[in-house]
Amino acid sequence: MPAIGLGIGAVFVPVSDIELAKAWYARLLQVEPPETTHGHLAVFPRSGGARLVLDARIFVPGERRD
């Protein structure tokens, strides 16, 4: 058995504006936007795949993530 498990459970995306990002991803995925939890997280559950987690706390202005 692999040390880290058998798959990816979630993908975290840093966002500067949680409400704007929720609306954009909801339109893209054609789903209702999730509630914001803890003031900075929004989790889009996906059946059969990794969850998409938007996080406004890990966003660093001007930092590029390639």
SEFIZA-3560 file (N, C-alpha, C; in Angstrom, 3 decimals):
REM SEFIZA-3560
<numar><xx>0.851</xx><yy>-1.195</yy><zz>0.000</zz><atom>N</atom></numar>
<numar><xx>0.000</xx><yy>0.000</yy><zz>0.000</zz><atom>CA</atom></numar>
<numar><xx>0.887</xx><yy>1.245</yy><zz>0.000</zz><atom>C</atom></numar>
<numar><xx>0.593</xx><yy>2.213</yy><zz>-0.883</zz><atom>N</atom></numar>
<numar><xx>1.372</xx><yy>3.452</yy><zz>-0.916</zz><atom>CA</atom></numar>
<numar><xx>1.280</xx><yy>4.211</yy><zz>0.409</zz><atom>C</atom></numar>
<numar><xx>2.329</xx><yy>4.907</yy><zz>0.731</zz><atom>N</atom></numar>
<numar><xx>2.382</xx><yy>5.646</yy><zz>1.996</zz><atom>CA</atom></numar>
<numar><xx>1.377</xx><yy>6.785</yy><zz>2.059</zz><atom>C</atom></numar>
<numar><xx>1.029</xx><yy>7.398</yy><zz>0.928</zz><atom>N</atom></numar>
<numar><xx>0.128</xx><yy>8.555</yy><zz>0.969</zz><atom>CA</atom></numar>
<numar><xx>-1.286</xx><yy>8.242</yy><zz>0.501</zz><atom>C</atom></numar>
<numar><xx>-1.608</xx><yy>7.025</yy><zz>0.313</zz><atom>N</atom></numar>
<numar><xx>-2.979</xx><yy>6.689</yy><zz>-0.071</zz><atom>CA</atom></numar>
<numar><xx>-3.109</xx><yy>6.398</yy><zz>-1.550</zz><atom>C</atom></numar>
<numar><xx>-4.336</xx><yy>6.249</yy><zz>-1.975</zz><atom>N</atom></numar>
<numar><xx>-4.599</xx><yy>5.826</yy><zz>-3.343</zz><atom>CA</atom></numar>
<numar><xx>-5.257</xx><yy>6.882</yy><zz>-4.212</zz><atom>C</atom></numar>
<numar><xx>-5.083</xx><yy>8.115</yy><zz>-3.920</zz><atom>N</atom></numar>
<numar><xx>-5.685</xx><yy>9.131</yy><zz>-4.769</zz><atom>CA</atom></numar>
<numar><xx>-5.647</xx><yy>10.502</yy><zz>-4.142</zz><atom>C</atom></numar>
<numar><xx>-6.179</xx><yy>11.445</yy><zz>-4.883</zz><atom>N</atom></numar>
<numar><xx>-6.249</xx><yy>12.829</yy><zz>-4.422</zz><atom>CA</atom></numar>
<numar><xx>-7.669</xx><yy>13.089</yy><zz>-3.951</zz><atom>C</atom></numar>
<numar><xx>-7.811</xx><yy>13.540</yy><zz>-2.721</zz><atom>N</atom></numar>
<numar><xx>-9.137</xx><yy>13.802</yy><zz>-2.166</zz><atom>CA</atom></numar>
<numar><xx>-9.638</xx><yy>15.195</yy><zz>-2.452</zz><atom>C</atom></numar>
<numar><xx>-8.693</xx><yy>16.163</yy><zz>-2.589</zz><atom>N</atom></numar>
<numar><xx>-9.109</xx><yy>17.547</yy><zz>-2.806</zz><atom>CA</atom></numar>
<numar><xx>-8.002</xx><yy>18.322</yy><zz>-3.490</zz><atom>C</atom></numar>
<numar><xx>-8.415</xx><yy>19.345</yy><zz>-4.228</zz><atom>N</atom></numar>
<numar><xx>-7.489</xx><yy>20.279</yy><zz>-4.853</zz><atom>CA</atom></numar>
<numar><xx>-7.803</xx><yy>21.650</yy><zz>-4.269</zz><atom>C</atom></numar>
<numar><xx>-6.800</xx><yy>22.280</yy><zz>-3.651</zz><atom>N</atom></numar>
<numar><xx>-6.971</xx><yy>23.599</yy><zz>-3.046</zz><atom>CA</atom></numar>
<numar><xx>-6.562</xx><yy>24.671</yy><zz>-4.044</zz><atom>C</atom></numar>
<numar><xx>-7.405</xx><yy>25.694</yy><zz>-4.183</zz><atom>N</atom></numar>
<numar><xx>-7.125</xx><yy>26.807</yy><zz>-5.077</zz><atom>CA</atom></numar>
<numar><xx>-7.148</xx><yy>28.092</yy><zz>-4.255</zz><atom>C</atom></numar>
<numar><xx>-6.025</xx><yy>28.818</yy><zz>-4.188</zz><atom>N</atom></numar>
<numar><xx>-6.023</xx><yy>30.091</yy><zz>-3.471</zz><atom>CA</atom></numar>
<numar><xx>-6.787</xx><yy>31.144</yy><zz>-4.280</zz><atom>C</atom></numar>
<numar><xx>-7.672</xx><yy>31.871</yy><zz>-3.620</zz><atom>N</atom></numar>
<numar><xx>-8.470</xx><yy>32.912</yy><zz>-4.273</zz><atom>CA</atom></numar>
<numar><xx>-8.426</xx><yy>34.189</yy><zz>-3.447</zz><atom>C</atom></numar>
<numar><xx>-8.524</xx><yy>35.324</yy><zz>-4.125</zz><atom>N</atom></numar>
<numar><xx>-8.499</xx><yy>36.595</yy><zz>-3.396</zz><atom>CA</atom></numar>
<numar><xx>-9.887</xx><yy>37.012</yy><zz>-2.917</zz><atom>C</atom></numar>
<numar><xx>-10.928</xx><yy>36.601</yy><zz>-3.638</zz><atom>N</atom></numar>
<numar><xx>-12.304</xx><yy>36.973</yy><zz>-3.292</zz><atom>CA</atom></numar>
<numar><xx>-13.153</xx><yy>35.698</yy><zz>-3.314</zz><atom>C</atom></numar>
<numar><xx>-13.479</xx><yy>35.186</yy><zz>-2.137</zz><atom>N</atom></numar>
<numar><xx>-14.163</xx><yy>33.895</yy><zz>-2.038</zz><atom>CA</atom></numar>
<numar><xx>-15.541</xx><yy>33.923</yy><zz>-2.706</zz><atom>C</atom></numar>
<numar><xx>-16.291</xx><yy>35.003</yy><zz>-2.557</zz><atom>N</atom></numar>
<numar><xx>-17.638</xx><yy>35.072</yy><zz>-3.131</zz><atom>CA</atom></numar>
<numar><xx>-17.583</xx><yy>35.122</yy><zz>-4.655</zz><atom>C</atom></numar>
<numar><xx>-16.701</xx><yy>35.914</yy><zz>-5.196</zz><atom>N</atom></numar>
<numar><xx>-16.539</xx><yy>35.999</yy><zz>-6.650</zz><atom>CA</atom></numar>
<numar><xx>-16.067</xx><yy>34.661</yy><zz>-7.217</zz><atom>C</atom></numar>
<numar><xx>-15.115</xx><yy>34.026</yy><zz>-6.557</zz><atom>N</atom></numar>
<numar><xx>-14.593</xx><yy>32.736</yy><zz>-7.013</zz><atom>CA</atom></numar>
<numar><xx>-15.669</xx><yy>31.649</yy><zz>-6.945</zz><atom>C</atom></numar>
<numar><xx>-16.457</xx><yy>31.637</yy><zz>-5.864</zz><atom>N</atom></numar>
<numar><xx>-17.549</xx><yy>30.651</yy><zz>-5.760</zz><atom>CA</atom></numar>
<numar><xx>-18.517</xx><yy>30.789</yy><zz>-6.919</zz><atom>C</atom></numar>
<numar><xx>-18.889</xx><yy>32.008</yy><zz>-7.245</zz><atom>N</atom></numar>
<numar><xx>-19.832</xx><yy>32.243</yy><zz>-8.338</zz><atom>CA</atom></numar>
<numar><xx>-19.235</xx><yy>31.800</yy><zz>-9.671</zz><atom>C</atom></numar>
<numar><xx>-17.963</xx><yy>32.102</yy><zz>-9.910</zz><atom>N</atom></numar>
<numar><xx>-17.314</xx><yy>31.741</yy><zz>-11.167</zz><atom>CA</atom></numar>
<numar><xx>-17.224</xx><yy>30.225</yy><zz>-11.328</zz><atom>C</atom></numar>
<numar><xx>-16.744</xx><yy>29.531</yy><zz>-10.297</zz><atom>N</atom></numar>
<numar><xx>-16.619</xx><yy>28.071</yy><zz>-10.376</zz><atom>CA</atom></numar>
<numar><xx>-17.994</xx><yy>27.391</yy><zz>-10.440</zz><atom>C</atom></numar>
<numar><xx>-18.978</xx><yy>27.937</yy><zz>-9.771</zz><atom>N</atom></numar>
<numar><xx>-20.334</xx><yy>27.361</yy><zz>-9.830</zz><atom>CA</atom></numar>
<numar><xx>-20.874</xx><yy>27.430</yy><zz>-11.257</zz><atom>C</atom></numar>
<numar><xx>-20.654</xx><yy>28.574</yy><zz>-11.926</zz><atom>N</atom></numar>
<numar><xx>-21.081</xx><yy>28.685</yy><zz>-13.327</zz><atom>CA</atom></numar>
<numar><xx>-20.299</xx><yy>27.709</yy><zz>-14.204</zz><atom>C</atom></numar>
<numar><xx>-18.996</xx><yy>27.620</yy><zz>-13.999</zz><atom>N</atom></numar>
<numar><xx>-18.147</xx><yy>26.725</yy><zz>-14.789</zz><atom>CA</atom></numar>
<numar><xx>-18.571</xx><yy>25.269</yy><zz>-14.622</zz><atom>C</atom></numar>
<numar><xx>-18.842</xx><yy>24.853</yy><zz>-13.390</zz><atom>N</atom></numar>
<numar><xx>-19.200</xx><yy>23.463</yy><zz>-13.098</zz><atom>CA</atom></numar>
<numar><xx>-20.696</xx><yy>23.198</yy><zz>-13.231</zz><atom>C</atom></numar>
<numar><xx>-21.467</xx><yy>24.252</yy><zz>-13.453</zz><atom>N</atom></numar>
<numar><xx>-22.925</xx><yy>24.157</yy><zz>-13.586</zz><atom>CA</atom></numar>
<numar><xx>-23.567</xx><yy>23.527</yy><zz>-12.350</zz><atom>C</atom></numar>
<numar><xx>-23.195</xx><yy>24.077</yy><zz>-11.173</zz><atom>N</atom></numar>
<numar><xx>-23.730</xx><yy>23.636</yy><zz>-9.885</zz><atom>CA</atom></numar>
<numar><xx>-24.066</xx><yy>24.866</yy><zz>-9.056</zz><atom>C</atom></numar>
<numar><xx>-24.763</xx><yy>24.645</yy><zz>-7.964</zz><atom>N</atom></numar>
<numar><xx>-25.034</xx><yy>25.732</yy><zz>-7.015</zz><atom>CA</atom></numar>
<numar><xx>-23.757</xx><yy>26.018</yy><zz>-6.220</zz><atom>C</atom></numar>
<numar><xx>-23.482</xx><yy>27.283</yy><zz>-5.920</zz><atom>N</atom></numar>
<numar><xx>-22.296</xx><yy>27.582</yy><zz>-5.115</zz><atom>CA</atom></numar>
<numar><xx>-22.453</xx><yy>27.060</yy><zz>-3.690</zz><atom>C</atom></numar>
<numar><xx>-21.385</xx><yy>26.531</yy><zz>-3.111</zz><atom>N</atom></numar>
<numar><xx>-21.459</xx><yy>26.033</yy><zz>-1.740</zz><atom>CA</atom></numar>
<numar><xx>-21.433</xx><yy>27.177</yy><zz>-0.727</zz><atom>C</atom></numar>
<numar><xx>-21.762</xx><yy>26.845</yy><zz>0.497</zz><atom>N</atom></numar>
<numar><xx>-21.647</xx><yy>27.810</yy><zz>1.591</zz><atom>CA</atom></numar>
<numar><xx>-20.162</xx><yy>28.080</yy><zz>1.865</zz><atom>C</atom></numar>
<numar><xx>-19.877</xx><yy>29.260</yy><zz>2.383</zz><atom>N</atom></numar>
<numar><xx>-18.524</xx><yy>29.575</yy><zz>2.830</zz><atom>CA</atom></numar>
<numar><xx>-18.403</xx><yy>29.125</yy><zz>4.278</zz><atom>C</atom></numar>
<numar><xx>-17.360</xx><yy>28.377</yy><zz>4.587</zz><atom>N</atom></numar>
<numar><xx>-17.147</xx><yy>27.922</yy><zz>5.960</zz><atom>CA</atom></numar>
<numar><xx>-15.876</xx><yy>28.550</yy><zz>6.520</zz><atom>C</atom></numar>
<numar><xx>-15.882</xx><yy>28.767</yy><zz>7.807</zz><atom>N</atom></numar>
<numar><xx>-14.747</xx><yy>29.346</yy><zz>8.526</zz><atom>CA</atom></numar>
<numar><xx>-14.324</xx><yy>30.701</yy><zz>7.961</zz><atom>C</atom></numar>
<numar><xx>-15.203</xx><yy>31.344</yy><zz>7.203</zz><atom>N</atom></numar>
<numar><xx>-14.923</xx><yy>32.663</yy><zz>6.663</zz><atom>CA</atom></numar>
<numar><xx>-13.985</xx><yy>32.703</yy><zz>5.473</zz><atom>C</atom></numar>
<numar><xx>-13.442</xx><yy>31.538</yy><zz>5.068</zz><atom>N</atom></numar>
<numar><xx>-12.477</xx><yy>31.578</yy><zz>3.968</zz><atom>CA</atom></numar>
<numar><xx>-12.454</xx><yy>30.331</yy><zz>3.084</zz><atom>C</atom></numar>
<numar><xx>-13.299</xx><yy>29.334</yy><zz>3.351</zz><atom>N</atom></numar>
<numar><xx>-13.289</xx><yy>28.097</yy><zz>2.574</zz><atom>CA</atom></numar>
<numar><xx>-14.620</xx><yy>27.861</yy><zz>1.868</zz><atom>C</atom></numar>
<numar><xx>-14.549</xx><yy>27.330</yy><zz>0.655</zz><atom>N</atom></numar>
<numar><xx>-15.731</xx><yy>26.888</yy><zz>-0.077</zz><atom>CA</atom></numar>
<numar><xx>-15.377</xx><yy>25.562</yy><zz>-0.732</zz><atom>C</atom></numar>
<numar><xx>-16.156</xx><yy>24.529</yy><zz>-0.434</zz><atom>N</atom></numar>
<numar><xx>-15.854</xx><yy>23.179</yy><zz>-0.929</zz><atom>CA</atom></numar>
<numar><xx>-16.926</xx><yy>22.754</yy><zz>-1.929</zz><atom>C</atom></numar>
<numar><xx>-16.480</xx><yy>22.463</yy><zz>-3.137</zz><atom>N</atom></numar>
<numar><xx>-17.361</xx><yy>21.918</yy><zz>-4.169</zz><atom>CA</atom></numar>
<numar><xx>-17.191</xx><yy>20.407</yy><zz>-4.156</zz><atom>C</atom></numar>
<numar><xx>-18.168</xx><yy>19.667</yy><zz>-3.629</zz><atom>N</atom></numar>
<numar><xx>-18.056</xx><yy>18.210</yy><zz>-3.649</zz><atom>CA</atom></numar>
<numar><xx>-18.221</xx><yy>17.694</yy><zz>-5.070</zz><atom>C</atom></numar>
<numar><xx>-17.493</xx><yy>16.656</yy><zz>-5.409</zz><atom>N</atom></numar>
<numar><xx>-17.571</xx><yy>16.064</yy><zz>-6.738</zz><atom>CA</atom></numar>
<numar><xx>-17.771</xx><yy>14.572</yy><zz>-6.581</zz><atom>C</atom></numar>
<numar><xx>-18.790</xx><yy>14.046</yy><zz>-7.197</zz><atom>N</atom></numar>
<numar><xx>-19.004</xx><yy>12.605</yy><zz>-7.120</zz><atom>CA</atom></numar>
<numar><xx>-17.981</xx><yy>11.900</yy><zz>-8.009</zz><atom>C</atom></numar>
<numar><xx>-17.277</xx><yy>10.951</yy><zz>-7.433</zz><atom>N</atom></numar>
<numar><xx>-16.305</xx><yy>10.182</yy><zz>-8.191</zz><atom>CA</atom></numar>
<numar><xx>-15.010</xx><yy>10.908</yy><zz>-8.484</zz><atom>C</atom></numar>
<numar><xx>-14.738</xx><yy>12.013</yy><zz>-7.807</zz><atom>N</atom></numar>
<numar><xx>-13.499</xx><yy>12.740</yy><zz>-8.069</zz><atom>CA</atom></numar>
<numar><xx>-13.078</xx><yy>13.575</yy><zz>-6.893</zz><atom>C</atom></numar>
<numar><xx>-12.010</xx><yy>14.296</yy><zz>-7.079</zz><atom>N</atom></numar>
<numar><xx>-11.482</xx><yy>15.157</yy><zz>-6.027</zz><atom>CA</atom></numar>
<numar><xx>-12.391</xx><yy>16.358</yy><zz>-5.807</zz><atom>C</atom></numar>
<numar><xx>-12.510</xx><yy>16.770</yy><zz>-4.560</zz><atom>N</atom></numar>
<numar><xx>-13.266</xx><yy>17.989</yy><zz>-4.238</zz><atom>CA</atom></numar>
<numar><xx>-12.438</xx><yy>19.206</yy><zz>-4.625</zz><atom>C</atom></numar>
<numar><xx>-13.101</xx><yy>20.258</yy><zz>-5.032</zz><atom>N</atom></numar>
<numar><xx>-12.463</xx><yy>21.531</yy><zz>-5.312</zz><atom>CA</atom></numar>
<numar><xx>-12.654</xx><yy>22.398</yy><zz>-4.078</zz><atom>C</atom></numar>
<numar><xx>-11.546</xx><yy>22.863</yy><zz>-3.494</zz><atom>N</atom></numar>
<numar><xx>-11.617</xx><yy>23.684</yy><zz>-2.288</zz><atom>CA</atom></numar>
<numar><xx>-11.027</xx><yy>25.054</yy><zz>-2.597</zz><atom>C</atom></numar>
<numar><xx>-11.858</xx><yy>26.087</yy><zz>-2.520</zz><atom>N</atom></numar>
<numar><xx>-11.390</xx><yy>27.454</yy><zz>-2.686</zz><atom>CA</atom></numar>
<numar><xx>-11.007</xx><yy>27.977</yy><zz>-1.312</zz><atom>C</atom></numar>
<numar><xx>-9.837</xx><yy>28.599</yy><zz>-1.216</zz><atom>N</atom></numar>
<numar><xx>-9.353</xx><yy>29.071</yy><zz>0.079</zz><atom>CA</atom></numar>
<numar><xx>-8.832</xx><yy>30.500</yy><zz>-0.046</zz><atom>C</atom></numar>
<numar><xx>-9.516</xx><yy>31.429</yy><zz>0.606</zz><atom>N</atom></numar>
<numar><xx>-9.115</xx><yy>32.836</yy><zz>0.571</zz><atom>CA</atom></numar>
<numar><xx>-8.021</xx><yy>33.150</yy><zz>1.576</zz><atom>C</atom></numar>
<numar><xx>-7.734</xx><yy>32.247</yy><zz>2.486</zz><atom>N</atom></numar>
<numar><xx>-6.700</xx><yy>32.509</yy><zz>3.491</zz><atom>CA</atom></numar>
<numar><xx>-5.296</xx><yy>32.223</yy><zz>2.953</zz><atom>C</atom></numar>
<numar><xx>-5.159</xx><yy>31.292</yy><zz>2.009</zz><atom>N</atom></numar>
<numar><xx>-3.822</xx><yy>30.948</yy><zz>1.506</zz><atom>CA</atom></numar>
<numar><xx>-3.415</xx><yy>31.785</yy><zz>0.302</zz><atom>C</atom></numar>
<numar><xx>-4.274</xx><yy>32.729</yy><zz>-0.125</zz><atom>N</atom></numar>
<numar><xx>-3.947</xx><yy>33.598</yy><zz>-1.250</zz><atom>CA</atom></numar>
<numar><xx>-2.877</xx><yy>34.594</yy><zz>-0.840</zz><atom>C</atom></numar>
<numar><xx>-1.834</xx><yy>34.720</yy><zz>-1.658</zz><atom>N</atom></numar>
<numar><xx>-0.774</xx><yy>35.694</yy><zz>-1.410</zz><atom>CA</atom></numar>
<numar><xx>-0.718</xx><yy>36.619</yy><zz>-2.627</zz><atom>C</atom></numar>
<numar><xx>-1.091</xx><yy>37.891</yy><zz>-2.465</zz><atom>N</atom></numar>
<numar><xx>-1.082</xx><yy>38.811</yy><zz>-3.616</zz><atom>CA</atom></numar>
<numar><xx>0.299</xx><yy>38.888</yy><zz>-4.269</zz><atom>C</atom></numar>
<numar><xx>0.302</xx><yy>38.822</yy><zz>-5.597</zz><atom>N</atom></numar>
<numar><xx>1.555</xx><yy>38.929</yy><zz>-6.338</zz><atom>CA</atom></numar>
<numar><xx>2.363</xx><yy>37.664</yy><zz>-6.429</zz><atom>C</atom></numar>
<numar><xx>1.997</xx><yy>36.631</yy><zz>-5.677</zz><atom>N</atom></numar>
<numar><xx>2.746</xx><yy>35.373</yy><zz>-5.731</zz><atom>CA</atom></numar>
<numar><xx>2.202</xx><yy>34.529</yy><zz>-6.868</zz><atom>C</atom></numar>
<numar><xx>3.103</xx><yy>34.040</yy><zz>-7.674</zz><atom>N</atom></numar>
<numar><xx>2.709</xx><yy>33.217</yy><zz>-8.818</zz><atom>CA</atom></numar>
<numar><xx>2.930</xx><yy>31.754</yy><zz>-8.478</zz><atom>C</atom></numar>
<numar><xx>1.955</xx><yy>30.929</yy><zz>-8.792</zz><atom>N</atom></numar>
<numar><xx>2.059</xx><yy>29.489</yy><zz>-8.510</zz><atom>CA</atom></numar>
<numar><xx>1.949</xx><yy>28.738</yy><zz>-9.826</zz><atom>C</atom></numar>
<numar><xx>3.085</xx><yy>28.272</yy><zz>-10.310</zz><atom>N</atom></numar>
<numar><xx>3.105</xx><yy>27.510</yy><zz>-11.570</zz><atom>CA</atom></numar>
<numar><xx>3.166</xx><yy>26.037</yy><zz>-11.283</zz><atom>C</atom></numar>
//
